[in-house]
Amino acid sequence: MRYTGRKTFLGHTHLHQKETVRPFLSRTVSKGETMIEFPGEAPFPALQIGMATDSLKGTGVTVVVFPAGARGAADVSRGAPATRETAALAPENLVSGPDAIVLSGGSAFGLQAADGVAQALRHARRGFAVGSVRVPVVAAAAIFDLDYRLPEPPTAEDGQNACQQALAGALPPPLNGSVGAGTGATVGKLLGSHSRMKSGQAAWSLVTADGLEIAVLVVVNAAGSIKSTSGTVIAGPRLDDGKIVDTTQWLTDHSPKLGPGTATTLGIVATNGYLSKAKLARVARMAHDGLARAIDPVHTPWDGDTIFAVSYGSHPADTGRAGALAAYAVSQAIRHAADTALHGAP
């Protein structure tokens, strides 16, 4: 992958890339820089990404396939989640981590996309070895988007197609905006569906001076508003006159108009840092702080916020450092999802 320019943001460096080939070949941090940031990108070759986007139905699937031997954990905020195989990633359980993680639309129905991913991985001879059989470990989480356009979830075939795209190693379509699992994502729902704004999916990655990689992919379907680093509302409930309001301020003298289980923010944090499942569980928990920095309110009874953390490498890593950087990248990815999505939810 060839990079065509740099710019400074928050004291760090962003690389602008010309999308030619997938391999990430240059990640050298210049003297005096603390890290390089990649807005909208997950450029590390260990991460194979595929997507299925159905603009007609208003839903989609995003699949990330990891190298064999990757370790993983998950942290679910316990509001209204729709998940699969998160218990398998608990530190005390047998498997070390996922072969793939699926983010999907379609609420609980959309989890069927993971079945297609498992089939694609089975044909690729990937999975946990049980005698002569390979059983793919496919974790998944879904957002509720059934009220966005058509009430039809992604299918197992959608998941299989997205996984085959990932396994082919081709450069995926753009990761940001109304694509993949973010196709039907919206935010600012507490005034009712008529006032919500379009959100979507986004990536944000960074490399530190000593070579620690952090890649984040989020799908932002939050009940609350999205805020900038200065606290300005980027996206949220929109009144009839077009004014975007601060959700928490609005709640001071109004009651919410949203049913339970209709909102959620999902995230994947991946690092080349060598971390155990127990340490990755802490990273995933810390990464939730990134939601709190960019979404207000967050972790509500209406949300089923879920973050996966995966270690795919052997780089020396400190748990607290990885978690802090993950939280930062998550907050930036959430804002990027709002920035790059279509304006207005039809």
C-alpha positions in Angstrom: 0.0 0.0 0.0 1.5 3.3 -1.0 0.9 6.4 1.1 0.5 9.8 -0.6 0.7 12.3 2.3 0.6 13.0 6.0 -1.2 15.5 8.1 -1.1 16.3 11.8 -4.1 15.7 14.0 -4.2 16.0 17.8 -0.4 16.1 17.8 0.0 12.9 15.9 0.2 11.9 12.2 -2.4 10.6 9.7 -1.4 8.9 6.6 -3.5 9.4 3.4 -3.3 6.4 1.2 -3.9 5.6 -2.4 -5.8 2.3 -2.4 -3.8 0.0 -4.6 -3.0 -3.3 -2.9 -3.9 -4.5 0.5 -0.5 -5.2 2.2 0.5 -2.6 4.7 4.2 -2.2 4.0 5.3 1.0 5.7 4.6 1.8 9.4 7.7 3.6 10.5 7.1 6.4 12.9 9.3 9.4 12.1 11.7 10.8 14.7 9.9 12.9 17.2 6.4 11.4 16.5 4.6 9.4 19.2 2.4 7.5 16.8 0.8 7.4 13.4 -2.9 7.4 13.0 -5.0 6.0 10.1 -8.5 7.5 10.0 -10.9 5.3 8.3 -8.4 2.4 7.8 -7.6 -1.0 9.3 -4.4 -1.4 7.2 -2.7 -4.3 9.0 -2.4 -7.4 6.8 -3.2 -9.8 9.6 -6.8 -8.5 9.5 -8.8 -9.8 6.6 -12.1 -7.9 6.1 -15.1 -8.5 4.0 -18.5 -6.9 3.7 -22.0 -7.4 2.3 -24.1 -4.2 1.9 -27.8 -4.3 0.9 -28.8 -0.8 0.3 -32.3 -1.8 -0.7 -33.1 -3.7 2.5 -31.0 -1.2 4.5 -28.8 -3.7 6.3 -25.5 -5.5 5.9 -22.7 -7.6 7.4 -19.0 -6.9 8.2 -16.6 -9.9 8.8 -13.1 -9.7 10.2 -11.1 -12.9 9.9 -8.1 -13.3 12.2 -4.9 -15.4 11.9 -4.9 -18.9 13.4 -4.0 -18.7 17.1 -5.5 -15.3 17.7 -6.7 -14.7 21.3 -10.0 -12.8 22.0 -12.4 -11.6 24.6 -15.6 -9.6 24.7 -17.3 -7.1 27.0 -21.1 -6.6 26.8 -22.7 -3.6 28.5 -25.8 -5.8 29.3 -28.4 -3.3 28.1 -30.1 -5.1 25.2 -27.4 -7.1 23.4 -27.8 -9.5 20.5 -24.7 -11.7 20.5 -23.2 -15.1 19.6 -20.3 -17.0 21.1 -19.3 -14.3 23.5 -19.2 -16.9 26.4 -16.7 -18.9 24.4 -14.3 -16.0 24.7 -14.5 -15.8 28.5 -11.0 -16.2 29.9 -11.8 -19.5 31.8 -13.1 -21.2 28.7 -11.3 -23.6 26.3 -10.8 -21.8 23.0 -8.1 -19.2 22.8 -10.0 -16.8 20.5 -12.2 -16.4 17.5 -11.4 -17.4 13.9 -13.7 -14.5 12.8 -16.0 -11.8 14.3 -19.2 -10.9 12.5 -20.9 -7.5 13.0 -24.4 -7.5 11.5 -27.6 -5.7 11.1 -31.0 -7.4 11.6 -31.0 -7.7 15.4 -31.1 -11.3 16.6 -32.2 -12.5 13.2 -29.0 -11.1 11.7 -26.9 -13.4 13.8 -27.7 -16.1 11.2 -25.0 -14.4 9.0 -22.4 -16.0 11.3 -23.6 -19.4 10.1 -22.5 -18.5 6.6 -19.2 -17.3 7.9 -18.7 -20.6 9.8 -19.4 -22.5 6.6 -16.9 -20.5 4.6 -14.2 -21.0 7.3 -15.0 -24.7 7.4 -14.4 -25.0 3.7 -11.1 -23.2 4.2 -10.1 -25.7 6.9 -10.1 -23.1 9.6 -11.3 -23.7 13.2 -10.8 -25.4 16.5 -9.4 -28.9 16.0 -11.6 -31.6 17.5 -10.0 -34.8 16.3 -10.1 -34.7 12.5 -12.8 -32.0 12.4 -12.3 -28.3 12.4 -15.0 -26.2 14.2 -14.8 -22.5 13.4 -15.2 -20.2 16.3 -17.3 -17.3 15.0 -18.3 -14.6 17.5 -21.0 -12.1 16.4 -23.0 -9.1 17.5 -25.9 -7.4 15.8 -27.6 -4.0 15.7 -31.3 -3.4 15.4 -32.0 -1.8 12.0 -35.2 -3.6 11.1 -37.1 -0.3 11.2 -34.7 1.5 8.8 -35.9 0.3 5.4 -37.2 -3.2 4.9 -37.6 -5.4 8.0 -35.4 -8.1 6.5 -32.1 -9.2 8.2 -28.9 -10.2 6.5 -28.8 -13.9 5.6 -26.3 -16.7 6.0 -25.4 -16.3 2.4 -24.5 -12.7 3.0 -22.2 -13.8 5.8 -20.6 -16.5 3.6 -20.0 -14.0 0.7 -18.5 -11.5 3.1 -16.2 -14.1 4.6 -15.1 -15.4 1.2 -14.2 -11.8 0.2 -12.1 -11.5 3.4 -10.4 -14.8 2.8 -9.5 -13.8 -0.8 -7.3 -11.1 0.7 -8.6 -8.5 -1.7 -8.8 -4.9 -0.6 -12.2 -4.4 0.9 -14.6 -1.7 -0.2 -14.4 1.5 1.8 -15.0 0.7 5.5 -16.7 4.0 6.5 -20.2 5.3 6.3 -23.4 3.5 5.4 -21.7 0.2 4.4 -21.5 -3.3 5.8 -23.1 -3.7 9.3 -23.5 0.1 9.4 -25.8 0.3 6.4 -28.9 0.8 8.5 -27.3 2.4 11.5 -28.8 5.6 13.0 -28.3 7.7 16.1 -30.3 10.1 18.2 -33.3 7.9 18.6 -34.7 9.0 22.0 -37.1 11.5 20.5 -38.5 8.8 18.2 -37.5 7.3 14.9 -38.7 10.4 13.0 -35.9 12.5 14.6 -32.9 10.2 14.2 -29.9 10.9 12.0 -27.9 8.6 9.8 -24.8 7.0 11.2 -22.8 4.0 10.1 -19.5 2.1 10.3 -16.0 3.4 10.6 -12.4 2.3 11.2 -9.5 4.0 13.1 -6.0 2.6 13.5 -2.7 3.7 15.0 0.9 2.6 15.3 3.1 3.7 18.2 6.8 4.6 17.9 7.7 1.1 19.3 5.5 -0.7 16.8 2.3 -1.5 18.8 -0.6 -1.7 16.4 -4.2 -0.9 17.4 -7.0 -1.2 14.9 -10.6 -0.4 15.6 -13.8 -1.0 13.7 -17.2 0.3 15.0 -20.8 0.2 14.0 -22.6 3.2 15.6 -26.4 2.7 16.2 -26.6 4.5 19.5 -29.7 5.9 21.3 -27.7 9.0 22.2 -26.0 11.9 20.5 -22.5 11.8 19.0 -20.2 14.5 20.3 -16.9 15.9 19.1 -13.8 16.2 21.4 -15.0 19.7 22.4 -18.5 18.5 23.3 -20.3 19.8 20.2 -23.1 17.6 19.0 -22.1 16.0 15.6 -25.2 13.9 15.2 -28.3 13.4 17.3 -32.0 13.9 17.5 -33.2 16.4 14.9 -36.2 18.6 15.5 -38.7 19.5 12.8 -36.9 22.8 12.2 -33.7 20.9 11.5 -32.0 21.8 14.8 -29.9 19.0 16.3 -30.4 18.7 20.0 -28.3 17.4 22.9 -30.0 14.2 24.0 -29.1 14.5 27.7 -30.3 18.1 27.8 -33.5 17.1 26.1 -34.1 14.4 28.7 -34.1 17.0 31.5 -37.7 17.8 30.7 -38.9 15.0 28.4 -39.4 11.3 28.6 -37.7 9.0 26.0 -39.8 7.8 23.0 -37.8 4.7 22.2 -38.5 1.0 22.8 -35.9 -1.3 24.4 -33.4 -3.1 22.3 -33.5 -0.7 19.3 -30.1 0.8 19.7 -26.5 -0.5 20.1 -22.9 0.4 19.3 -20.6 -2.5 18.4 -16.8 -2.5 18.2 -13.8 -4.6 17.4 -10.4 -3.8 18.8 -7.5 -5.7 17.3 -3.8 -5.4 18.3 -0.5 -7.1 17.5 0.3 -6.8 21.2 0.6 -10.2 22.9 -2.2 -10.3 25.5 -3.9 -13.2 27.2 -7.7 -13.6 27.1 -8.0 -12.2 30.6 -5.9 -9.1 29.7 -8.0 -8.7 26.5 -11.1 -8.7 28.6 -9.7 -5.7 30.4 -8.8 -4.0 27.1 -12.4 -4.5 25.9 -13.7 -3.1 29.1 -11.4 -0.1 28.9 -12.4 0.4 25.2 -15.9 1.1 26.4 -14.6 4.4 27.7 -14.3 5.5 24.1 -18.0 5.1 23.8 -18.6 7.3 26.8 -16.3 10.0 25.3 -18.2 10.2 22.0 -21.8 9.1 22.8 -24.1 10.9 25.2 -25.9 9.2 26.9 -24.4 5.7 26.5 -24.8 2.2 27.9 -28.6 3.0 28.3 -31.3 0.3 28.8 -32.0 0.7 25.1 -28.4 -0.1 24.0 -26.7 -3.5 23.8 -23.1 -2.1 23.5 -20.6 -4.8 22.8 -16.8 -4.6 22.2 -14.5 -7.5 21.2 -10.8 -7.3 21.7 -8.4 -9.6 19.8 -4.7 -10.1 19.9 -3.2 -11.4 16.7 0.6 -10.9 17.3 3.5 -11.2 19.6 4.6 -7.6 20.2 5.3 -6.8 23.9 2.3 -5.1 25.3 1.0 -3.5 28.5 -2.7 -4.1 29.2 -3.4 -0.6 30.5 -1.5 1.0 27.6 -3.3 -1.1 25.0 -6.7 -0.3 26.7 -6.1 3.4 26.8 -5.1 3.6 23.2 -8.1 1.4 22.2 -10.5 3.7 24.1 -9.0 6.7 22.2 -9.3 5.0 18.8 -12.8 3.8 19.6 -13.9 7.4 20.3 -12.4 8.7 17.1 -13.9 5.9 15.0 -17.4 6.7 16.4 -17.0 10.3 15.4 -15.7 9.2 12.0 -18.8 7.0 11.5 -21.1 10.0 12.1 -19.0 12.2 9.9 -18.9 9.9 6.9 -22.5 8.6 7.0 -25.2 10.0 4.9 -27.0 13.0 6.4 -30.6 12.3 7.5 -32.3 9.0 8.0 -35.1 8.6 5.4 
